Amino acid sequence: MFLCTHGKEDAERASLPFVAASVAATAGQEAIVVCTIEAVWLGTKNGLDGIESKGLPPLSKTCSDFLAAGGKIWLCGACTKPRGITDTQLAPGATIVGAAKIVEEIAAGAKPVSFA
């Protein structure tokens, strides 16, 4: 479980959780990127457009590779609600989940990794 809190305002911090999660998914591990705070915008249609950090591929490419390897993107429901983000605005592969789902995964053994 890779935690992402940043969006367009910090391309590097937005990209690194997806890079690490993509490596995990490609290696056959279950990998989930959990987007909170401003990162929830990354899970919307066109939310990845133009995000690229020096030395890293465009986030849209990294995310596409991650999803193709079986990765999942979860958007925090408590963070999407005040931003007015609904299911109709989600990009393919993104799902809005509640805190209970995230806690359930951690209780089942998921190890959260944060890029603060």
N, C-alpha and C positions, 0 to 999 in steps of 0.2 A: 504494500500500500504506500504510494508515493503522494505526499501532501504538497499541494501547490496553492499558494496564496496570492501570487502576483499575476498580472495580465500585461497589457500593452505598456503600462508605465515602467516596467522593468523586464525587458526581453530576456535577459540572462536567467533571472529567477523564474520566469514563466517557462523557459525552455528546459532547464536542467531536470525537473521531475519527469518530463516526458522522455528525455534522453535516457535516463536511468531505467525508467519503466519499460522503454522499448528494448533495452538490453535484456532485462529480465524476461519479457514476453518472448523475445526471439530465442532465448535459452530454454523455453518451455515452461517457465514459471508462471503461475497466475499473477497477473499484474493489474493493479487498479490505480489510476490517478484520481485523487480526491481533490476537487477544486473548491476552495472556499474564498470568501471575501471577494476581491476584484478578479480572481482567477475564474469565477463562474462565467464570466463573459467569454472565456476561451471555448466553452462548450456550446456556444450559440452559432447559428449560421453566419459565416464570414468572420467569426470571432478570432480566428488565427491569422487573418490576412495581414500581411506586412510585418509580422513579428519575426525578427531575426537578430540574433546576437552574434557579434564578431567571433568567428572561428567555429560557429555551429551552423548546421543546415537550417533553412527556414522552418519555423515551428510547424507549419502546415504539412511539410514533408515528414518530419519526425512523427507527428501525430498520425498521419496516414499509415506509416510503417508500423507504428505501435498497434493501431487498430487491426491491421492486416495480420499481425502476429497473435491476435486474440486478446489484446488488451481491452480494458474497460475504462470509461471516463464517468465518474460520478460527480455531480454538482450538488453542493450542500443546499438543501431545501430552505434552511433558515437564511441563507445568503441570497438565493435567487428571488425569494419572495419580495424583500424590500426593493429589489432592483427591477421588479416587474417582469422577470423572465419566466416564461411559461413553457410547457411542453411543445407548443407550436413553433417556438423559436429555436429549438435545439438542433444542433448539427447531428448528422448520423453518428451513432456510437456513444452519444452522451445521454445520461439519464439523471433526473433529479431524484435524490434519495434523502431520507431523513436521518437524523443523528442515530436513531436506533439501529439502522442498517449498518452504519459505520462501526458502532460499538459491537454489534453482533460479529462482524468480521474480525475485529481485534480480539474479542473473547474467544473466537475460534482459532486464533493463532497468528493472524496477520501481523506483520511487523511494520509499524509506520516509520517511514523515512521522510524527514523534512528538510527542505532547502530554504532555511530562514534567511 
